[in-house]
């Protein structure tokens, strides 16, 4: 995931790979300044051609006249893009009304669906998706850290109830054990800094973590040792990957929870590149 790409939603800022598109629509997109490539879904016998799709920022698919089989084709395309490490996004559109279940199936396959009525609405859908991609590239994905049994501020006694990925108004929980929630919360609090395992272990020995969950009547604590930080980081990345897949977000967990090397040393430093929101709950 390129984090230094210029942010723009102007036509031409994103490259489109167009599938099953009519000649008039292709011409209108070219006239609007978009850089486009045209092709068809390759079959399994030409699987190497999937790589050609990875160069595009957005893969645009006209599903106006497509049946249920198109969802399977989209699923294969999404899986192939993941295998080659592509950050391409898939945008399916229809100029006629489709069954809501069809749109839901496309979403489960990792695609965005839009109902459009003319080239203007199609360009708007492309620009909205492009803006979301730029936001993701600049700030990283958005996570919600839920603190339960709270009095409204971050004080000892609260419980780190869960970490959720936010996307399109939906929430997708990261399946994290207590020690993993501790490390995620600490990195979220220190996003401006890259911390090594010693700093993480020291931070987790503070009063906030030693009194974790006390407000619920039972303290929930765990000892995080320096030697286990690397393993915990790997498990957080695995949980991120699962949430990204469930939400249809194209994002590399290694670009979100980054590892850098200290200058003149082989010691690893960890830094969270993400937009973090905090929610305090009474229960």
N, C-alpha and C positions, 0 to 999 in steps of 0.2 A: 504494500500500500504506500504510494508516494505521498509523503506529507508536505512536500515543498512545492507541489503543483499550484500554479496560479488559480485563484478562484474566479470563475466566470461562468455565466449561463448564456452568453451570447451565441448565436448560431455559428457553427464552425469550431467552437471550443471543444466539442466532443465528437469523436468519430463514431459513425453508426454503421453497423452491419445489418443489412435489411434482408428479411426472409419473407417470401410469399407476398411481395409488395407489388401493387399495380404500377404500370408505367407512369400514369399521371401523378401518383403520389410520390414516386421517386423523383420525378421532374420538379415537383413543387418543393421537395426538401432540398434539392440541389439549388434551386432558385433562391431559397431562403439562406443559403450560405453554408449548409452542412456538408461535411466531408463524408461520403458514403461508399460502402462496398456492398455488392449484391451477391447472393448465393442461395443455395438450397440446403436443407438438412441432409448431411451425409449419412449413409447407412453404416451398419456395423462393419461392412467389408472395407470401408474407406475411413476407418476410425482415425487415421493419422490426420485427416482433414479437419478434425475438431480443433486442432491447434490454430488454424487460420482464424477462428472466431475470437481467440484470446487477444488479438491486437485492438479490437474495438472497445470503446468505452461502454457503449450501449448496443445491445443486440435487439433490433426492432422486428417484431413478428406480427403480421396481420393474421388474426385468428377469426376474422369475420365469417368465413365459410368453413372453418375447421371443425372436426368432430372430436370425440373423446380421445382419439389416438394422438392428437396434438399434445395433450398433457404429458403423455409418456415420452414424446420426442423432446419436450422441454425439460423433463426430468433427466434424460440422458445428456442433454446439452449442459445442464447445470452441473452434473456430476463430472463430465469431461472437463469443464472449465476449472473446477476445483482441483482436478488431478494435475493440470498444467500450471496451477498457481495463478490463474487469471482473476483479475478484479472486475471483469466485465459484468454489467448488470443486464438483465433481460426485461424488456418492456413489451408486453403483448397488448394489442388494441383491437377493438372491433367497432365497425361503423353501424352495426345493428345490435339490438338488445340480445344478450345471451342469458342463459340460465344461470342464476346466482351460484349454483353448485359448480358450474364450469369455471367461473372466476375463482372460487375457493380452491378448486383443484390446482389451478395454475399457481396460486399463491403457495400452496403446499410444495410445489415443485421448485420454488425459489424465484418466481417471476412476479413482476408487477403487472396488474391488469388495469386498463383504462377504456372506458366507453367514450368514443369521440364522434363528433359530428362535423367533419371537415378538417382541412389541414391546420386551421388555427388552433383547434382543440388538441390536435396531435402534437403540434409544436409546444403547446403549453405543458402537456404531459411530459415531453422530453426534457423541457427546461426545469420542471419541478424535480424530476429524478436527478438531473444533472446537479441541481443546487444541493440536494441531499448528499450526493456523492462528494461534492466539494466540502460540505460541512463535515462529513466523516473523515475525509483526508486531512482536514485542518485540525480538528479537535478530537478525533477518535470517536468511538461509539459512546453512547450515553448509558450510564449505569445509575441505578437508584440504590442507595444504601439505606436500609430500613433499620432504625433504632427503635426497639420496643421498650415498654415500661419506662417511658421517658417523662420528664417534667418540662420538656420543651427545649432543653439545651443539652449539649454533650457533656455529661458528667458521669463519674463512676456510679455503677449500679444499673446502667442501661444494658440492654441485650442487643447485640448485632444480630437482628432476626433473620436477615437475608439480603442477598444481592440480586438485583433484577436488571436485565437488559431492557431498555426502553426503545421501541420502534413502532412508529405509526400508531400511537395510542395504545399499543399492546405491551404487555409485560411478559418477560421470559426469565424464569428463575435460573440462576447459576447454582448447580447442585454442589454446594461447598460444605465440607465438614467445618467444625468449629475453628480448628487451627488455620484453615484456609480463609475463613471469614475474617479472622484476626489479621492475617497478613494483608489481605485485600484492603481492609479498612485502614490499616496503617499506611499503605502505599497511596491510598486515595487521599489521606490527610496530608501527604508529603509529595504531591505530584510534581512540584517544582524541583525536587531533588532526586538524584539517583542514590539509593541506599544499598550498602553491602549487607551481608548476612549478619555481621556483628551488630550493626546499627538496627537492623530489624529485630533481632533477638532482644536487644536492649530496650527498644521502644515498646515491645510487648510485655516487658516486665514492669511497666508503669502502673500507677494506681487504677487507671481506667480499666485496664485488662485484668488486673488482679481482683477487682470488684465486679467483674462482668456478670450481669444477670442477677445481682443481689436484690434489685427492686422487685423481682418476681418471687422472692422468697428462697431461691436456691442459687447460690453462686455457680456459674458455669465457667470454669477456667481450664486452661491447658498450657503446658510448658512447651514453648517452641525453642528448640536448641539450634545453635548455629549450623550444625551439620545437617539439619532437616529442612532448612529454608529452601535449598535447591529443589528438593522433592516436592515441597508444598507449592512452589512456583509452577512446576511442571503440571501439577494437578489442577491449579487454577486455570492454566492455559487450556487444559483438556475440557474443563467445564465451560470455558468461554467458547471453544469450538462447538460444543454441543448446543449452546444457546444460539450461536450465530447460525448454525444449520437449521435449527427449529424456526428462527425468525426470518430466514432467507436473506441474511446479511452476508455480503462478501467481505470478509475481514480476516486478516492473519493474526491469530492470537499472539504471535511473537512480535508483531508490530504494535500491539496494544500493551502487553506487559513485556517491556523491552529489557534486554540484557546488554550492558556495555561493560567495557573493561577499564579498570582504573589506570590512569597514566603511570607507566613504568612498573606495572604490576599485572599479574594474571588474575587478580581478585575480581569477581563478578559484582557488578552493581545493577540493581533493579529499579526500573522507573515505569510508572503507569501513565500511558498516553490515552487519556479518556476524559470525557465530560462527566463529572460526578455530581449527582444531586442527592441531597440528604432529606430523609423523611422521619420525623419523630412521631411515634404513636404511643398512646396511653397503654395499649394492650398489644 
